[in-house]
Amino acid sequence: MVFKIFKYNIFFIICFVLLFTGMFFAHDVEAAACDRNSDNEITISSNVASEEECEFPPNTYRITFYKGGLCTADPMGTATGSADLSSCFLFFENDSGKAVSLVSSATGVLTPSTLIDGGLSLEINTYPYAFLILDNALEMQHTDTFSATMTGSSATGTSCWSLKKTSTNSNTTNAGTRNGVAAAAINEGTRSTYTIDCGSSGDVPSPVPFTTDVIDTLGDDCGGNFAAIFGTTGWDTAEEAGSAATLGGIMGAKLLQSDDTIATDCTNSSKIFYAIDFTNSLDINENTSSFDLSFKVKTGVSMAISEQSSAPHYTNLAANPFQVIFTAE
């Protein structure tokens, strides 16, 4: 084996840009960017729909990484089996997981975060595939202001913030305890289940807590429509053209258990296996001087609002799909 030693850190940067993304999990409501007034307050329609969502970058998005690698053969494995990493060179591995916080400013500029400290060794080769294994519990820290009074978990006001609670995209309790909090279902109108609270600007806690959204199924529910893979093969072939344009390849995803075998239900879904099949292979050679990953998301998170007794209730934040772009120069 031939290795090249880089004296660079790998930086992970989330680009909160509204752009096409292929989804590897879905929410029930298709959302658009939030409307804001000249004071940068989110504007709420006087006729709030029974359920409404809009999207924005969270103040902080925290993701836990377990593995990352470059592969000479397809790492997806069979549709019903675990990932196959036998051809992969691991550039990162941490059995306990390393949490990386990606912090945005009011203008959308993010502070780069370091995943690997010190030098990085990469094997010189041509790689048609790459992958990451991430925790499926995605953490979001956020506070925002509104043009109208919002109803939160315990109070009302024009300032709202995330709470230390755990929800799931299946809206069930099957995920168990994640990040120290038991997963709970969100019920519109039952304010104690909301993962957001509201009040005056002086009520906003410091620091603002992180709320957790667990991706426990890639299907519609935890019953007969549970799915551990994207589509029928794990690869996003339905969105191939769009993925190729934004990613430089086709993305794919699986849900894994804690031991990296494929998940069999919402209860044992613990990690996300994310892979990309490059249109043009990633070339690591003697002249390579940098290796970067960028996260592109469809504005980060969705804000879910429901109308209860003619009042807008801010029920929860939901993590949105992201894509990862691998580049080497």
C-alpha positions in Angstrom: 0.0 0.0 0.0 1.1 3.5 -0.7 0.1 6.3 1.6 0.3 10.1 1.4 0.5 12.1 4.6 -1.4 15.4 4.6 -0.6 18.1 7.1 -4.2 19.4 6.8 -7.3 18.9 8.9 -10.5 17.8 7.4 -13.2 20.5 7.8 -16.9 19.8 7.7 -18.9 22.7 6.4 -22.7 22.8 6.2 -23.9 25.0 3.4 -27.4 26.2 4.3 -28.5 26.9 0.7 -32.0 26.3 -0.6 -31.3 23.9 -3.5 -32.5 20.6 -4.9 -31.7 17.7 -2.6 -32.5 14.0 -2.9 -34.3 12.9 0.3 -33.3 9.8 2.1 -36.1 10.4 4.6 -39.3 12.3 4.2 -41.6 14.5 6.2 -45.3 14.5 5.5 -45.4 18.2 4.5 -43.3 19.7 1.7 -41.9 23.0 3.1 -40.4 26.2 1.6 -38.0 28.7 3.1 -39.6 30.8 5.9 -40.8 34.3 5.0 -39.2 37.1 7.1 -40.0 40.8 7.4 -37.5 43.7 7.5 -36.8 43.0 11.2 -35.8 39.4 10.3 -38.9 38.1 12.1 -40.6 35.0 10.7 -44.0 36.1 9.4 -47.0 33.9 10.1 -50.0 34.0 7.9 -53.3 35.2 9.5 -54.8 32.0 8.2 -52.5 29.3 9.5 -53.2 26.0 7.9 -54.1 23.0 10.0 -50.4 22.0 9.6 -47.7 24.2 8.1 -44.0 24.0 7.8 -41.2 26.3 6.7 -37.4 25.8 6.6 -34.3 27.6 7.9 -30.8 26.9 9.1 -30.6 26.1 12.8 -28.2 28.1 15.0 -26.3 24.9 15.6 -26.5 21.5 13.9 -24.7 18.7 15.8 -23.9 15.4 14.1 -22.0 12.4 15.6 -19.6 10.6 13.3 -18.5 7.0 13.6 -16.7 6.1 10.4 -15.8 7.6 7.0 -14.1 5.9 4.1 -13.2 5.8 0.4 -14.0 2.6 -1.5 -12.9 0.9 -4.7 -16.1 -1.2 -4.9 -19.8 -0.6 -4.0 -20.1 -0.4 -0.2 -23.9 -0.6 -0.1 -24.0 -4.4 0.0 -27.3 -6.2 -0.7 -30.6 -4.5 -0.4 -31.5 -6.5 2.8 -28.0 -6.9 4.1 -25.4 -4.9 5.9 -23.0 -2.5 4.3 -19.9 -4.1 2.7 -16.7 -2.1 3.7 -14.2 -4.8 2.5 -12.9 -2.5 -0.3 -12.9 0.7 1.7 -10.0 2.7 3.1 -11.1 4.3 6.4 -10.0 7.9 6.9 -12.0 8.2 10.2 -13.1 5.7 12.8 -14.3 6.3 16.3 -16.3 3.6 18.0 -17.7 6.0 20.6 -18.6 8.6 18.0 -17.3 12.1 17.7 -19.9 14.9 17.8 -19.3 17.8 15.5 -21.1 21.1 15.9 -21.8 23.2 12.9 -22.6 26.8 13.9 -24.3 29.3 11.6 -24.5 33.1 12.0 -27.5 35.3 11.3 -26.2 35.7 7.7 -25.8 31.9 7.2 -22.0 31.9 7.4 -20.8 28.8 9.3 -17.8 28.1 11.5 -15.9 25.2 10.1 -15.5 22.2 12.4 -12.6 19.8 12.6 -13.3 16.1 12.6 -9.7 14.9 12.5 -7.0 16.5 14.6 -3.5 16.5 13.3 -2.3 14.9 10.0 -4.4 12.7 7.8 -3.1 9.6 5.9 -4.9 8.6 2.7 -4.1 5.7 0.5 -3.2 6.7 -3.1 -5.9 5.2 -5.3 -8.9 5.9 -7.5 -12.2 5.7 -5.5 -15.5 5.4 -7.3 -17.4 5.3 -3.9 -17.3 6.9 -0.5 -19.3 6.5 2.7 -20.0 7.9 6.2 -21.6 6.3 9.2 -23.4 8.8 11.4 -25.6 8.7 14.5 -29.3 8.8 13.4 -30.0 11.1 16.4 -29.5 14.6 14.9 -29.3 17.5 17.3 -30.5 21.0 16.7 -30.1 24.2 18.8 -32.2 27.1 17.7 -34.0 30.3 18.8 -36.0 32.6 16.5 -38.4 35.6 16.6 -41.8 35.9 15.0 -44.1 38.7 13.9 -47.0 37.2 15.8 -47.5 35.6 19.2 -46.6 31.8 19.1 -47.8 29.1 21.5 -45.1 26.8 22.8 -44.8 24.0 25.2 -45.6 26.0 28.3 -46.0 29.7 27.4 -46.6 32.1 24.5 -44.6 34.9 23.0 -42.8 36.1 19.9 -39.5 34.5 20.8 -39.2 30.7 20.6 -36.4 28.2 21.3 -35.6 24.5 21.2 -36.1 22.3 24.3 -34.0 19.3 25.6 -36.5 16.8 24.2 -36.3 13.8 21.7 -38.7 13.2 18.9 -38.6 10.8 15.9 -39.6 11.1 12.2 -42.0 8.2 12.8 -43.5 10.2 15.7 -43.3 7.2 18.0 -41.5 6.2 21.2 -39.6 3.3 19.6 -36.2 5.0 19.5 -35.9 4.8 23.3 -33.7 7.2 25.2 -31.4 9.3 23.0 -29.1 12.0 24.2 -30.4 11.5 27.7 -34.1 12.0 26.9 -36.7 9.3 26.1 -38.3 9.7 22.7 -41.9 10.9 22.8 -44.6 11.4 20.3 -45.7 14.9 19.4 -49.5 15.5 19.5 -50.9 18.7 18.1 -52.8 20.5 20.7 -51.1 18.7 23.6 -48.6 21.3 24.5 -46.6 19.3 26.9 -45.4 17.1 24.0 -44.0 20.0 22.0 -40.2 20.3 21.6 -40.4 24.1 21.4 -41.3 26.7 23.9 -42.0 30.4 23.5 -42.0 33.6 25.5 -40.5 37.1 25.5 -36.9 37.7 24.4 -35.9 37.8 28.1 -37.2 34.3 28.6 -34.8 32.7 26.2 -32.5 30.4 28.2 -28.7 30.6 28.0 -27.5 28.3 26.6 -30.4 27.3 24.5 -30.9 23.5 24.8 -30.5 21.0 21.9 -33.5 19.2 20.7 -33.0 15.7 19.1 -34.7 14.3 16.0 -34.2 10.6 15.4 -34.4 9.2 11.9 -35.7 5.8 12.9 -37.2 4.7 9.6 -36.7 5.5 5.9 -40.2 4.4 5.3 -43.6 5.9 6.4 -43.9 4.3 9.8 -42.6 1.7 12.2 -45.1 -1.0 11.2 -45.6 -2.5 7.8 -44.1 0.5 6.1 -40.8 0.4 8.0 -37.8 0.6 5.7 -34.1 0.4 6.5 -32.9 1.4 3.0 -33.6 4.2 0.5 -35.9 2.9 -2.3 -35.4 -0.7 -3.3 -31.6 -0.9 -3.5 -30.4 1.8 -1.1 -29.3 4.0 -4.0 -31.3 7.1 -5.0 -31.8 6.1 -8.6 -35.1 8.0 -8.8 -33.2 11.3 -8.3 -30.1 10.3 -10.2 -30.0 13.4 -12.5 -30.5 15.9 -9.6 -28.0 14.1 -7.3 -25.4 14.0 -10.0 -25.7 17.8 -10.5 -25.4 18.7 -6.9 -23.2 15.8 -5.5 -21.2 14.7 -8.4 -22.8 11.2 -8.1 -25.7 9.2 -6.8 -26.4 9.1 -3.1 -27.6 6.1 -1.1 -28.6 5.3 2.5 -29.3 2.6 5.0 -30.2 2.5 8.7 -27.9 0.4 10.8 -28.0 -1.1 14.3 -25.4 -0.2 16.9 -23.2 -3.0 15.7 -23.4 -1.7 12.1 -25.6 -4.6 10.9 -28.7 -3.5 9.0 -31.6 -2.3 11.1 -34.7 -4.5 11.3 -37.2 -2.1 12.9 -37.5 1.4 14.5 -36.4 0.1 17.9 -32.9 -1.0 16.8 -32.3 1.8 14.3 -29.2 3.5 15.6 -27.0 4.9 12.8 -27.2 6.2 9.2 -25.0 4.7 6.5 -24.6 7.4 3.8 -22.8 6.5 0.6 -22.1 8.1 -2.8 -21.4 6.6 -6.2 -19.3 9.2 -7.9 -20.0 10.2 -11.5 -16.2 10.7 -11.8 -14.1 8.7 -9.3 -12.2 10.6 -6.6 -8.5 10.5 -7.4 -6.1 10.5 -4.6 -2.6 10.9 -6.0 0.9 12.3 -5.2 -0.2 15.8 -6.1 -3.3 15.8 -3.9 -3.0 18.6 -1.3 -6.5 18.8 0.2 -9.4 16.6 1.1 -12.7 18.2 2.1 -16.3 17.3 2.9 -19.2 19.7 2.6 -22.7 19.2 3.9 -25.5 20.6 1.7 -28.9 20.6 3.3 -32.3 21.9 2.3 -32.1 24.8 4.8 -31.4 22.5 7.7 -34.6 22.0 9.7 -38.3 22.4 9.3 -40.4 24.4 11.7 -43.8 22.7 12.2 -46.8 24.9 13.1 -50.4 23.8 13.7 -53.5 25.9 14.3 -55.2 25.2 17.6 -58.3 27.4 18.5 -57.2 29.9 15.9 -53.8 30.3 17.4 -50.5 29.2 15.8 -48.8 26.5 17.9 -45.1 25.9 17.3 -44.9 22.2 17.9 -41.4 21.0 16.9 -38.2 21.1 14.8 -37.6 18.3 12.4 -34.2 17.5 10.8 -34.1 17.8 7.0 -32.2 15.7 4.5 -28.6 16.5 3.9 -26.1 15.5 1.2 -22.4 15.2 1.5 -20.0 16.4 -1.2 -16.5 14.8 -1.2 -13.7 16.8 -3.0 -10.0 16.2 -3.3 -7.5 18.6 -5.0 
